[in-house]
Amino acid sequence: MFRKTIVTITLLLCGLWFIGNGSYIHAKAILAQLLLEAAWTETLNGRKEVKPWPWADTWPVSRLTVPRLGISRIVLAGANGSALAFGPGHLFKSASPGDKGNIVIAGHRDTHFSFLRDLKIGDSLEIQMVNSKTLIYQITDTTIVDENDTEFLVSDDERLLTLITCYPFDAIETGGPQRYLVIAKYKIERTFI
């Protein structure tokens, strides 16, 4: 009887620990999004490189919106692992929002960029910049490339936006040898006052 009680209590404590851990991660993700939104608002008000929390090694650089899907994501500076844990990241080697060239934004397929599978050719993508101007792009292509293929990064003469994530979307393992690209061409600029 004593052993059954010990086993029951141990299993109950383990279950509570897993529930607590899962709740902590979910609460941390929600809090991070609120802090990112606050940092983006400060950025739009003229502050530069506003870190969403004191120890952050990234800051908001733009907002990506997909009107048809009702998607809005704060884009962070850099596409390293710590930045991508909280949102999509702008590759430093690519063009900056508003500049001529190819803006490349990466995100995780199972979180912030899971919606990429639902995008269609002809859909609009919007990039709100720190000066409150919004660049509108239209999707022209989706493709799958090898993880080592960097040819898509180069575009000096066209204004492009490329969204990139790991592929396939439903893979069990992280990473993988393929990348899914959504390529959009610049269409127009909107200014809000």
N, CA, C and O of each residue as an XYZ file, in Angstrom:
772
protein
N       0.831     -1.199      0.000
C       0.000      0.000      0.000
C       0.873      1.260      0.000
O       0.599      2.221     -0.719
N       1.927      1.235      0.820
C       2.831      2.383      0.928
C       3.516      2.669     -0.411
O       3.673      3.826     -0.800
N       3.924      1.599     -1.116
C       4.583      1.763     -2.423
C       3.638      2.380     -3.448
O       4.047      3.236     -4.233
N       2.388      1.956     -3.446
C       1.407      2.521     -4.380
C       1.208      4.008     -4.104
O       1.084      4.802     -5.037
N       1.178      4.382     -2.854
C       1.017      5.793     -2.488
C       2.218      6.607     -2.957
O       2.054      7.698     -3.502
N       3.416      6.083     -2.748
C       4.643      6.775     -3.184
C       4.656      6.918     -4.708
O       4.973      7.989     -5.225
N       4.317      5.853     -5.425
C       4.277      5.893     -6.894
C       3.233      6.897     -7.359
O       3.495      7.677     -8.275
N       2.064      6.891     -6.749
C       0.994      7.823     -7.121
C       1.418      9.270     -6.889
O       1.205     10.125     -7.749
N       2.007      9.542     -5.749
C       2.465     10.903     -5.445
C       3.568     11.324     -6.405
O       3.582     12.463     -6.870
N       4.490     10.419     -6.707
C       5.582     10.722     -7.641
C       5.027     11.040     -9.030
O       5.439     12.017     -9.654
N       4.107     10.231     -9.506
C       3.511     10.479    -10.816
C       2.729     11.792    -10.836
O       2.777     12.534    -11.818
N       2.019     12.072     -9.765
C       1.267     13.322     -9.663
C       2.210     14.520     -9.701
O       1.946     15.492    -10.409
N       3.297     14.459     -8.954
C       4.276     15.556     -8.943
C       4.938     15.739    -10.311
O       5.143     16.869    -10.755
N       5.269     14.639    -10.975
C       5.852     14.721    -12.324
C       4.861     15.373    -13.296
O       5.237     16.232    -14.094
N       3.605     14.956    -13.220
C       2.579     15.540    -14.085
C       2.422     17.030    -13.850
O       2.328     17.810    -14.798
N       2.393     17.425    -12.579
C       2.286     18.851    -12.251
C       3.504     19.629    -12.744
O       3.380     20.760    -13.213
N       4.678     19.013    -12.634
C       5.899     19.668    -13.112
C       5.820     19.915    -14.619
O       6.145     21.009    -15.079
N       5.388     18.906    -15.399
C       5.281     19.057    -16.848
C       4.231     20.102    -17.221
O       4.447     20.898    -18.134
N       3.109     20.103    -16.530
C       2.069     21.107    -16.789
C       2.603     22.507    -16.471
O       2.402     23.449    -17.238
N       3.279     22.625    -15.341
C       3.864     23.920    -14.966
C       4.901     24.395    -15.955
O       4.938     25.575    -16.306
N       5.750     23.479    -16.409
C       6.783     23.841    -17.380
C       6.161     24.298    -18.694
O       6.590     25.297    -19.272
N       5.154     23.570    -19.165
C       4.470     23.959    -20.400
C       3.762     25.294    -20.254
O       3.778     26.104    -21.181
N       3.153     25.534    -19.125
C       2.474     26.809    -18.869
C       3.482     27.954    -18.802
O       3.211     29.051    -19.288
N       4.634     27.701    -18.206
C       5.684     28.721    -18.114
C       6.152     29.138    -19.506
O       6.290     30.328    -19.787
N       6.392     28.165    -20.368
C       6.855     28.472    -21.726
C       5.797     29.276    -22.474
O       6.124     30.245    -23.160
N       4.533     28.881    -22.346
C       3.440     29.592    -23.020
C       3.321     31.023    -22.487
O       3.173     31.969    -23.260
N       3.385     31.170    -21.174
C       3.292     32.510    -20.572
C       4.472     33.379    -20.994
O       4.305     34.574    -21.239
N       5.656     32.791    -21.080
C       6.848     33.530    -21.509
C       6.694     34.012    -22.956
O       7.097     35.128    -23.284
N       6.114     33.179    -23.814
C       5.908     33.564    -25.217
C       4.911     34.713    -25.321
O       5.111     35.635    -26.112
N       3.851     34.667    -24.542
C       2.854     35.752    -24.558
C       3.478     37.050    -24.057
O       3.292     38.105    -24.663
N       4.211     36.975    -22.962
C       4.877     38.160    -22.418
C       5.873     38.737    -23.421
O       5.962     39.955    -23.579
N       6.618     37.872    -24.095
C       7.594     38.336    -25.091
C       6.899     39.129    -26.201
O       7.405     40.167    -26.628
N       5.749     38.651    -26.669
C       5.037     39.357    -27.729
C       4.559     40.735    -27.260
O       4.610     41.703    -28.018
N       4.100     40.818    -26.024
C       3.680     42.116    -25.478
C       4.866     43.073    -25.386
O       4.741     44.255    -25.707
N       6.007     42.566    -24.950
C       7.211     43.400    -24.854
C       7.716     43.820    -26.230
O       8.203     44.938    -26.395
N       7.606     42.936    -27.216
C       8.003     43.280    -28.588
C       7.101     44.374    -29.153
O       7.580     45.301    -29.806
N       5.802     44.268    -28.904
C       4.862     45.300    -29.373
C       5.202     46.655    -28.740
O       5.180     47.681    -29.420
N       5.514     46.657    -27.449
C       5.871     47.903    -26.766
C       7.162     48.476    -27.337
O       7.270     49.687    -27.533
N       8.136     47.618    -27.604
C       9.398     48.077    -28.188
C       9.175     48.632    -29.599
O       9.807     49.616    -29.982
N       8.280     48.007    -30.372
C       7.984     48.491    -31.721
C       7.317     49.872    -31.657
O       7.632     50.753    -32.456
N       6.405     50.052    -30.714
C       5.751     51.355    -30.550
C       6.780     52.434    -30.226
O       6.721     53.532    -30.781
N       7.710     52.136    -29.343
C       8.776     53.098    -29.021
C       9.643     53.377    -30.240
O      10.073     54.512    -30.450
N       9.902     52.353    -31.044
C      10.694     52.520    -32.264
C       9.982     53.456    -33.233
O      10.608     54.336    -33.825
N       8.671     53.266    -33.395
C       7.894     54.138    -34.280
C       7.870     55.580    -33.780
O       7.668     56.512    -34.559
N       8.077     55.756    -32.471
C       8.117     57.104    -31.886
C       9.507     57.728    -31.935
O       9.739     58.768    -31.318
N      10.437     57.102    -32.665
C      11.731     57.722    -32.910
C      12.914     57.170    -32.145
O      14.047     57.563    -32.419
N      12.695     56.270    -31.193
C      13.835     55.686    -30.478
C      14.511     54.640    -31.346
O      13.843     53.959    -32.125
N      15.812     54.502    -31.227
C      16.560     53.550    -32.047
C      16.957     52.330    -31.234
O      17.287     52.426    -30.052
N      16.917     51.181    -31.897
C      17.344     49.911    -31.321
C      16.784     49.691    -29.912
O      17.526     49.468    -28.956
N      15.461     49.761    -29.814
C      14.781     49.580    -28.532
C      14.734     48.083    -28.207
O      14.058     47.311    -28.887
N      15.452     47.693    -27.175
C      15.460     46.288    -26.763
C      14.175     45.993    -25.995
O      13.790     46.764    -25.116
N      13.509     44.887    -26.318
C      12.243     44.569    -25.662
C      12.404     44.208    -24.184
O      11.449     44.338    -23.417
N      13.565     43.766    -23.778
C      13.898     43.497    -22.378
C      15.387     43.785    -22.224
O      16.127     43.693    -23.204
N      15.837     44.123    -21.046
C      17.204     44.622    -20.848
C      18.321     43.721    -21.382
O      19.326     44.242    -21.865
N      18.191     42.417    -21.317
C      19.260     41.519    -21.739
C      19.113     41.054    -23.194
O      19.886     40.212    -23.650
N      18.143     41.585    -23.914
C      17.922     41.184    -25.310
C      19.118     41.568    -26.177
O      19.752     42.601    -25.960
N      19.417     40.720    -27.164
C      20.474     41.027    -28.117
C      19.892     41.358    -29.488
O      20.583     41.261    -30.503
N      18.619     41.750    -29.512
C      17.928     42.103    -30.747
C      16.910     43.197    -30.446
O      16.666     43.535    -29.288
N      16.323     43.742    -31.499
C      15.345     44.816    -31.375
C      14.460     44.806    -32.625
O      14.866     44.273    -33.657
N      13.263     45.384    -32.551
C      12.380     45.413    -33.711
C      12.916     46.313    -34.828
O      13.395     47.418    -34.574
N      12.828     45.822    -36.066
C      13.258     46.621    -37.220
C      12.117     46.895    -38.192
O      12.205     47.813    -39.006
N      11.042     46.103    -38.114
C       9.883     46.325    -38.981
C       8.735     45.436    -38.514
O       8.879     44.619    -37.605
N       7.591     45.626    -39.169
C       6.431     44.763    -38.911
C       6.023     44.148    -40.246
O       5.826     44.856    -41.234
N       5.899     42.830    -40.262
C       5.435     42.095    -41.440
C       3.953     41.792    -41.251
O       3.544     41.270    -40.214
N       3.153     42.127    -42.266
C       1.712     41.887    -42.210
C       1.266     41.137    -43.460
O       1.723     41.424    -44.567
N       0.376     40.179    -43.271
C      -0.254     39.461    -44.381
C      -1.754     39.722    -44.258
O      -2.437     39.014    -43.519
N      -2.282     40.725    -44.967
C      -3.681     41.120    -44.799
C      -4.688     39.990    -45.008
O      -5.636     39.865    -44.233
N      -4.502     39.164    -46.041
C      -5.476     38.110    -46.334
C      -5.619     37.121    -45.183
O      -6.707     36.595    -44.948
N      -4.529     36.867    -44.465
C      -4.556     35.890    -43.378
C      -4.693     36.526    -41.997
O      -4.819     35.822    -40.995
N      -4.670     37.871    -41.946
C      -4.750     38.546    -40.659
C      -3.508     38.332    -39.799
O      -3.591     38.336    -38.570
N      -2.374     38.147    -40.435
C      -1.108     37.865    -39.747
C      -0.333     39.166    -39.551
O      -0.265     39.995    -40.459
N       0.248     39.342    -38.373
C       1.121     40.476    -38.089
C       2.258     39.977    -37.201
O       2.017     39.380    -36.152
N       3.492     40.223    -37.625
C       4.664     39.783    -36.881
C       5.671     40.920    -36.780
O       5.952     41.598    -37.769
N       6.213     41.129    -35.584
C       7.313     42.061    -35.398
C       8.571     41.369    -35.907
O       8.865     40.244    -35.503
N       9.314     42.029    -36.789
C      10.552     41.472    -37.335
C      11.720     42.016    -36.519
O      11.829     43.220    -36.284
N      12.582     41.107    -36.098
C      13.706     41.464    -35.237
C      15.002     41.600    -36.024
O      15.135     41.055    -37.119
N      15.950     42.328    -35.460
C      17.271     42.495    -36.065
C      18.045     41.194    -35.914
O      18.222     40.692    -34.804
N      18.500     40.656    -37.029
C      19.301     39.441    -37.009
C      18.451     38.192    -37.049
O      17.295     38.179    -36.628
N      19.062     37.141    -37.568
C      18.351     35.868    -37.689
C      19.100     34.779    -36.948
O      19.170     33.639    -37.408
N      19.663     35.132    -35.794
C      20.341     34.116    -34.991
C      19.308     33.378    -34.149
O      18.147     33.779    -34.079
N      19.740     32.306    -33.517
C      18.828     31.448    -32.760
C      18.082     32.148    -31.653
O      16.900     31.879    -31.440
N      18.754     33.051    -30.934
C      18.071     33.708    -29.817
C      17.015     34.692    -30.302
O      15.980     34.846    -29.654
N      17.249     35.357    -31.420
C      16.238     36.265    -31.969
C      15.060     35.475    -32.537
O      13.904     35.829    -32.308
N      15.355     34.403    -33.278
C      14.293     33.623    -33.913
C      13.394     32.917    -32.906
O      12.290     32.501    -33.255
N      13.841     32.776    -31.681
C      12.993     32.178    -30.654
C      11.795     33.070    -30.342
O      10.769     32.589    -29.860
N      11.921     34.369    -30.615
C      10.868     35.319    -30.257
C      10.113     35.881    -31.450
O       9.051     36.477    -31.271
N      10.630     35.710    -32.660
C       9.951     36.226    -33.839
C      10.814     36.063    -35.065
O      11.962     35.631    -34.965
N      10.273     36.405    -36.228
C      11.076     36.336    -37.441
C      12.217     37.357    -37.377
O      12.100     38.401    -36.735
N      13.323     37.031    -38.058
C      14.486     37.905    -38.021
C      14.952     38.325    -39.403
O      14.899     37.548    -40.356
N      15.405     39.555    -39.495
C      15.944     40.113    -40.735
C      17.414     39.719    -40.860
O      18.203     39.978    -39.951
N      17.788     39.097    -41.979
C      19.176     38.736    -42.225
C      19.980     40.004    -42.467
O      19.677     40.773    -43.379
N      21.007     40.222    -41.646
C      21.812     41.438    -41.749
C      22.458     41.603    -43.120
O      22.634     42.731    -43.581
N      22.813     40.504    -43.777
C      23.489     40.589    -45.079
C      22.545     40.969    -46.211
O      22.994     41.263    -47.319
N      21.252     40.966    -45.948
C      20.292     41.314    -46.995
C      19.968     42.805    -46.922
O      20.385     43.504    -45.999
N      19.218     43.274    -47.913
C      18.840     44.692    -47.958
C      17.985     45.052    -46.744
O      17.242     44.219    -46.224
N      18.099     46.280    -46.309
C      17.251     46.771    -45.220
C      15.904     47.193    -45.788
O      15.821     47.612    -46.943
N      14.845     47.086    -44.986
C      13.535     47.530    -45.467
C      13.601     48.972    -45.979
O      14.062     49.875    -45.282
N      13.131     49.160    -47.202
C      13.154     50.473    -47.829
C      14.273     50.641    -48.838
O      14.208     51.518    -49.699
N      15.306     49.801    -48.740
C      16.428     49.885    -49.667
C      16.173     49.021    -50.897
O      15.362     48.096    -50.866
N      16.884     49.340    -51.982
C      16.828     48.518    -53.178
C      17.577     47.219    -52.899
O      18.596     47.222    -52.208
N      17.078     46.122    -53.432
C      17.696     44.826    -53.214
C      16.693     43.847    -52.636
O      15.483     44.048    -52.739
N      17.200     42.787    -52.028
C      16.364     41.715    -51.518
C      16.367     41.730    -49.991
O      17.400     41.497    -49.365
N      15.221     42.001    -49.403
C      15.047     41.926    -47.953
C      14.757     40.455    -47.641
O      13.797     39.889    -48.164
N      15.574     39.841    -46.799
C      15.368     38.437    -46.449
C      15.013     38.346    -44.965
O      15.729     38.850    -44.100
N      13.893     37.693    -44.705
C      13.411     37.512    -43.335
C      13.220     36.010    -43.107
O      12.553     35.331    -43.887
N      13.814     35.508    -42.029
C      13.725     34.085    -41.696
C      12.873     33.898    -40.446
O      12.794     34.782    -39.593
N      12.236     32.731    -40.353
C      11.436     32.419    -39.176
C      11.252     30.921    -39.035
O      11.459     30.171    -39.989
N      10.865     30.485    -37.851
C      10.659     29.056    -37.603
C       9.362     28.583    -38.242
O       8.336     29.258    -38.156
N       9.412     27.429    -38.877
C       8.258     26.854    -39.591
C       7.130     26.429    -38.665
O       5.975     26.351    -39.085
N       7.457     26.153    -37.404
C       6.436     25.637    -36.501
C       5.879     26.698    -35.553
O       5.032     26.396    -34.713
N       6.353     27.946    -35.686
C       5.827     29.020    -34.833
C       5.493     30.231    -35.692
O       4.441     30.272    -36.330
N       6.377     31.206    -35.709
C       6.105     32.504    -36.320
C       5.907     32.458    -37.838
O       5.224     33.319    -38.392
N       6.490     31.472    -38.512
C       6.325     31.373    -39.965
C       5.537     30.141    -40.387
O       5.659     29.701    -41.530
N       4.742     29.581    -39.506
C       3.927     28.425    -39.883
C       2.899     28.794    -40.949
O       2.430     27.925    -41.684
N       2.549     30.069    -41.038
C       1.549     30.525    -42.012
C       2.085     30.532    -43.441
O       1.298     30.670    -44.378
N       3.388     30.389    -43.642
C       3.943     30.428    -44.992
C       3.310     29.377    -45.892
O       3.159     29.602    -47.093
N       2.940     28.240    -45.331
C       2.321     27.180    -46.132
C       0.968     27.616    -46.703
O       0.497     27.033    -47.680
N       0.343     28.626    -46.111
C      -0.983     29.075    -46.549
C      -0.936     30.240    -47.535
O      -1.973     30.661    -48.048
N       0.249     30.755    -47.801
C       0.373     31.878    -48.742
C       0.197     31.399    -50.177
O       0.527     30.265    -50.524
N      -0.337     32.306    -51.001
C      -0.569     31.983    -52.413
C       0.058     33.049    -53.297
O       0.208     34.200    -52.889
N       0.418     32.659    -54.492
C       0.915     33.628    -55.459
C      -0.167     34.676    -55.679
O      -1.336     34.345    -55.878
N       0.232     35.937    -55.641
C      -0.700     37.050    -55.770
C      -1.035     37.696    -54.433
O      -1.506     38.833    -54.408
N      -0.803     37.000    -53.316
C      -1.047     37.580    -51.993
C      -0.144     38.790    -51.769
O       0.963     38.865    -52.303
N      -0.629     39.719    -50.983
C       0.158     40.893    -50.606
C       0.855     40.651    -49.271
O       0.301     40.041    -48.356
N       2.080     41.146    -49.192
C       2.848     41.175    -47.957
C       3.202     42.628    -47.704
O       3.592     43.341    -48.629
N       3.072     43.075    -46.470
C       3.365     44.469    -46.151
C       4.477     44.537    -45.118
O       4.496     43.773    -44.153
N       5.399     45.463    -45.334
C       6.486     45.710    -44.391
C       6.363     47.150    -43.905
O       6.577     48.093    -44.667
N       6.016     47.310    -42.629
C       5.983     48.644    -42.033
C       7.392     48.949    -41.535
O       7.991     48.156    -40.808
N       7.908     50.095    -41.931
C       9.265     50.480    -41.561
C       9.239     51.399    -40.344
O       8.172     51.832    -39.909
N      10.419     51.694    -39.797
C      10.501     52.516    -38.588
C      10.016     53.946    -38.827
O       9.663     54.638    -37.872
N       9.993     54.396    -40.069
C       9.506     55.741    -40.373
C       8.001     55.751    -40.638
O       7.471     56.743    -41.138
N       7.316     54.672    -40.314
C       5.863     54.483    -40.458
C       5.410     54.267    -41.899
O       4.224     54.037    -42.133
N       6.322     54.336    -42.874
C       5.944     54.002    -44.245
C       5.760     52.499    -44.347
O       6.408     51.729    -43.637
N       4.875     52.096    -45.232
C       4.613     50.675    -45.441
C       4.902     50.324    -46.895
O       4.369     50.946    -47.814
N       5.745     49.329    -47.087
C       6.069     48.819    -48.418
C       5.172     47.621    -48.691
O       5.038     46.732    -47.849
N       4.564     47.601    -49.858
C       3.664     46.503    -50.212
C       4.319     45.681    -51.322
O       4.751     46.214    -52.345
N       4.378     44.382    -51.091
C       4.959     43.432    -52.033
C       3.886     42.443    -52.449
O       2.928     42.201    -51.713
N       4.056     41.869    -53.643
C       3.124     40.849    -54.120
C       3.897     39.564    -54.375
O       4.932     39.568    -55.042
N       3.377     38.457    -53.829
C       4.049     37.167    -53.977
C       4.019     36.734    -55.437
O       2.967     36.703    -56.077
N       5.204     36.402    -55.945
C       5.337     35.961    -57.334
C       5.756     34.508    -57.452
O       5.588     33.895    -58.506
N       6.311     33.943    -56.356
C       6.813     32.581    -56.450
C       6.997     31.979    -55.058
O       7.236     32.690    -54.082
N       6.880     30.665    -54.990
C       7.288     29.902    -53.811
C       8.153     28.771    -54.346
O       7.882     28.222    -55.414
N       9.186     28.431    -53.604
C      10.092     27.382    -54.071
C      10.776     26.711    -52.895
O      10.810     27.246    -51.787
N      11.316     25.542    -53.150
C      12.079     24.797    -52.152
C      13.510     24.707    -52.653
O      13.753     24.332    -53.800
N      14.458     25.052    -51.787
C      15.875     25.018    -52.152
C      16.661     24.235    -51.107
O      16.172     23.978    -50.006
N      17.872     23.866    -51.464
C      18.797     23.234    -50.533
C      19.257     24.272    -49.521
O      19.377     25.451    -49.854
N      19.516     23.845    -48.287
C      19.933     24.769    -47.234
C      21.204     25.538    -47.573
O      21.426     26.619    -47.027
N      22.037     25.013    -48.455
C      23.290     25.678    -48.836
C      23.137     26.612    -50.028
O      24.089     27.303    -50.393
N      21.964     26.646    -50.637
C      21.714     27.507    -51.797
C      21.473     28.938    -51.323
O      20.458     29.223    -50.688
N      22.397     29.823    -51.629
C      22.271     31.230    -51.223
C      22.049     32.150    -52.418
O      22.077     33.374    -52.283
N      21.830     31.561    -53.576
C      21.621     32.348    -54.792
C      20.431     33.308    -54.663
O      20.448     34.401    -55.230
N      19.409     32.899    -53.924
C      18.204     33.705    -53.768
C      18.461     34.991    -52.992
O      17.650     35.915    -53.050
N      19.568     35.067    -52.271
C      19.874     36.265    -51.485
C      20.247     37.460    -52.353
O      20.079     38.608    -51.944
N      20.754     37.185    -53.557
C      21.298     38.242    -54.400
C      20.209     38.854    -55.283
O      19.497     38.146    -55.994
N      20.096     40.172    -55.224
C      19.232     40.930    -56.118
C      19.563     42.399    -55.918
O      19.090     43.036    -54.977
N      20.373     42.920    -56.806
C      20.775     44.315    -56.691
C      19.869     45.256    -57.470
O      19.763     46.437    -57.138
N      19.218     44.739    -58.501
C      18.452     45.614    -59.388
C      16.953     45.620    -59.107
O      16.249     46.513    -59.577
N      16.453     44.655    -58.360
C      15.023     44.591    -58.060
C      14.785     44.761    -56.573
O      15.642     44.425    -55.756
N      13.629     45.278    -56.226
C      13.223     45.358    -54.819
C      12.372     44.126    -54.521
O      11.224     44.018    -54.952
N      12.977     43.193    -53.763
C      12.316     41.933    -53.444
C      12.189     41.755    -51.938
O      12.905     42.378    -51.154
N      11.274     40.902    -51.564
C      11.123     40.452    -50.185
C      11.088     38.930    -50.239
O      10.254     38.350    -50.934
N      11.989     38.286    -49.511
C      12.032     36.824    -49.469
C      11.838     36.369    -48.028
O      12.578     36.770    -47.130
N      10.838     35.530    -47.826
C      10.597     34.915    -46.532
C      11.125     33.488    -46.613
O      10.894     32.794    -47.604
N      11.834     33.047    -45.576
C      12.467     31.737    -45.615
C      12.236     30.987    -44.312
O      12.290     31.565    -43.227
N      11.976     29.684    -44.440
C      11.824     28.824    -43.273
C      12.289     27.420    -43.633
O      12.479     27.106    -44.808
N      12.471     26.580    -42.627
C      12.858     25.196    -42.871
C      11.693     24.437    -43.521
O      10.529     24.807    -43.367
N      12.032     23.386    -44.237
C      11.041     22.592    -44.947
C      11.415     21.123    -44.809
O      12.606     20.815    -44.766
N      10.471     20.213    -44.738
C       9.026     20.365    -44.817
C       8.419     20.903    -43.518
O       9.037     20.842    -42.455
N       7.219     21.422    -43.625
C       6.551     22.054    -42.488
C       6.248     21.073    -41.361
O       6.295     21.444    -40.188
N       5.941     19.841    -41.702
C       5.544     18.872    -40.683
C       6.672     17.933    -40.251
O       6.409     16.866    -39.698
N       7.916     18.319    -40.496
C       9.056     17.478    -40.114
C       9.138     17.369    -38.591
O       8.823     18.312    -37.865
N       9.557     16.224    -38.140
C       9.679     15.993    -36.704
C      10.975     16.600    -36.175
O      10.997     17.167    -35.082
N      12.043     16.484    -36.940
C      13.339     17.014    -36.513
C      13.479     18.480    -36.887
O      12.908     18.944    -37.874
N      14.249     19.199    -36.081
C      14.505     20.612    -36.390
C      15.517     20.730    -37.523
O      16.250     19.789    -37.826
N      15.540     21.902    -38.136
C      16.504     22.139    -39.217
C      16.117     21.379    -40.461
O      15.023     21.557    -40.996
N      17.014     20.535    -40.918
C      16.774     19.777    -42.141
C      17.499     20.402    -43.308
O      17.951     21.543    -43.220
N      17.618     19.665    -44.409
C      18.423     20.129    -45.546
C      17.700     21.028    -46.543
O      18.314     21.472    -47.513
N      16.424     21.308    -46.339
C      15.682     22.109    -47.310
C      15.121     23.372    -46.682
O      14.870     23.437    -45.479
N      14.928     24.381    -47.538
C      14.325     25.646    -47.115
C      13.170     25.975    -48.059
O      13.241     25.738    -49.265
N      12.112     26.524    -47.481
C      10.943     26.955    -48.236
C      11.024     28.469    -48.371
O      11.166     29.184    -47.380
N      10.934     28.950    -49.608
C      11.038     30.381    -49.868
C       9.730     30.926    -50.426
O       9.075     30.297    -51.256
N       9.374     32.099    -49.953
C       8.272     32.870    -50.530
C       8.913     34.140    -51.075
O       9.530     34.898    -50.328
N       8.767     34.370    -52.372
C       9.411     35.505    -53.034
C       8.339     36.482    -53.496
O       7.377     36.106    -54.166
N       8.525     37.739    -53.124
C       7.551     38.777    -53.469
C       8.273     39.972    -54.076
O       9.384     40.309    -53.666
N       7.637     40.611    -55.055
C       8.193     41.798    -55.707
C       7.510     43.056    -55.183
O       6.321     43.062    -54.864
N       8.298     44.107    -55.108
C       7.804     45.408    -54.647
C       6.703     45.899    -55.567
O       6.797     45.802    -56.790
N       5.654     46.431    -54.948
C       4.510     46.917    -55.707
C       4.302     48.414    -55.506
O       4.242     49.163    -56.481
N       4.192     48.865    -54.241
C       3.873     50.263    -53.958
C       4.251     50.594    -52.518
O       4.483     49.703    -51.701
N       4.307     51.873    -52.226
C       4.586     52.354    -50.862
C       3.407     53.170    -50.377
O       2.837     53.970    -51.118
N       3.045     52.952    -49.099
C       1.986     53.747    -48.464
C       2.601     54.522    -47.321
O       3.478     54.020    -46.618
N       2.140     55.754    -47.136
C       2.592     56.560    -46.016
C       1.400     56.906    -45.152
O       0.373     57.374    -45.643
N       1.550     56.668    -43.842
C       0.499     57.015    -42.883
C       0.972     58.199    -42.059
O       2.136     58.267    -41.664
N       0.082     59.111    -41.808
C       0.432     60.299    -41.017
C      -0.242     60.231    -39.678
O      -0.079     61.134    -38.857
